[in-house]
Amino acid sequence: MSMHLYRGFEIHPLIYPRLASGDGRAHNYEAGFDAAVRICFPRTDATASASRVFKLDNAQAFDSAGDARRASLRHAEYLIDRHGGERWSSAGGA
């Protein structure tokens, strides 16, 4: 798994096959990929950082894991920028 830093936030793309594998196969990549992103808020003290996961809402699957990863990074940057780079509460919406 790759981790990226953006404005002090850790961004973790979460990429997975759109359809579950079947028939004894280990993977089902033919149907494409879905994506989510975990954003870890900057630490303000020595405690563990909090994080939230956001699923990308795409009607169509991404053709490749790379496309899904790039889209999840763009989505995380959009969410962080939308909040001015400030930590938003888990009670408030994204």
DAJOMO-V49489 format. One line per field, one symbol per residue. ss: DSSP state (~ for helix, > for strand, _ for the rest). psi: psi as a letter, one per 20 degrees, with the letter a starting at -180 (. if undefined). burial: b if it has 24 or more other C-alpha atoms within 12 Angstrom, else e. A space follows every 10 residues. Layout:
ss = ???
psi = ???
burial = ???
//
This chain:
ss = __>>>>__>> >>>>>>>___ __________ __>>>>>>>> __________ >>>>>_____ _>__~~~~~~ ~~~~~~~~~~ ~~________ ____
psi = pqpqpokiqp popopqqgqq qrkjqhqnih iaqrqrpppp qqpibjrqqq rqppppnphq qqhrhggggh hhgggggggg hhjkjqpqqi hqr.
burial = eeeeebeebb bbbbbbbbee eeeeeeeeee ebbbbbbbbb bbeeeeeeee ebbbbbeeee bbeebeebbb bbbebbbebb eeeeeebeee eeee
//
